[in-house]
Amino acid sequence: MVYIFNSFPADIVIAANAFIIFLGGFETTSSTLAFMFLELAANEEVQEKMREEIRQVEAKYKEITYDSLHELTYMEMVIQETLRLYPPFPTIQRVCTKDYAIPETDVVVEEGTIVVFPILGIHRDEQYFARADAFEPERWREPRAPPPPGVYLPFGDGPSSGLLQTFSFPSLSFPLVPFQTPRKPIKAKQTKRHVQTTGSSK
């Protein structure tokens, strides 16, 4: 990011980074919640587990606060799985800041080259995630080993990704708290729900 912004005034760089944080932390929340409710409606068992966890934590603290969010571990797994299947940014782009030779190949990525990382494709790759097209929050339950570095990238990679993730988690969690109120599970009227990108062969 420093490389590409070197020729811009400092105030432009600050404004651009503020916009990235806003886009990553707020604008994507509504779309992620929409996909999450779709998956919960299609997976009643997952829906009921999450609702029960919310009820237990709410009974323990009388209300759901920012601090008690960290005890909603199953909800966190649901959010992680939704972000895996439906990452806010299907691809990210980075500018190569110096020539890089890809190990065990003759390929050299030259300085100034824009490199595109297909996050959606990586997240649904069977090489890294068993039954990659299935909505399975349990895959994130500890002590299961996390995916290798550079594989799970719903908010991209780099110094700002952790900030975006921290910024987004409460925004995704609090709207789910009233979800425990309905007596009956919310059901989907159709089961074909995975979104396909334009040009997909599937």
Buried (B, 14 or more C-beta within 10 A) or exposed (E): BEEBBEEEEEEEBEEEEEEBEEEBBEEBBEEBBEBBBBBBBBBBEBBEBBBEBBEEBBEEEEEBEEEBBEBBEBBBBBBBBBBBBBBBBBBBEBBBEEEBEEEEEEEEEEEEEEEEBEBBEBBBEEEBBEEBEEBBBEBBEEEEEEBEEEBBBBBBBEEBBEBBBEBBBEBBBEBBBEBBEEEEBEEBEEEEBBEEEEEEEE
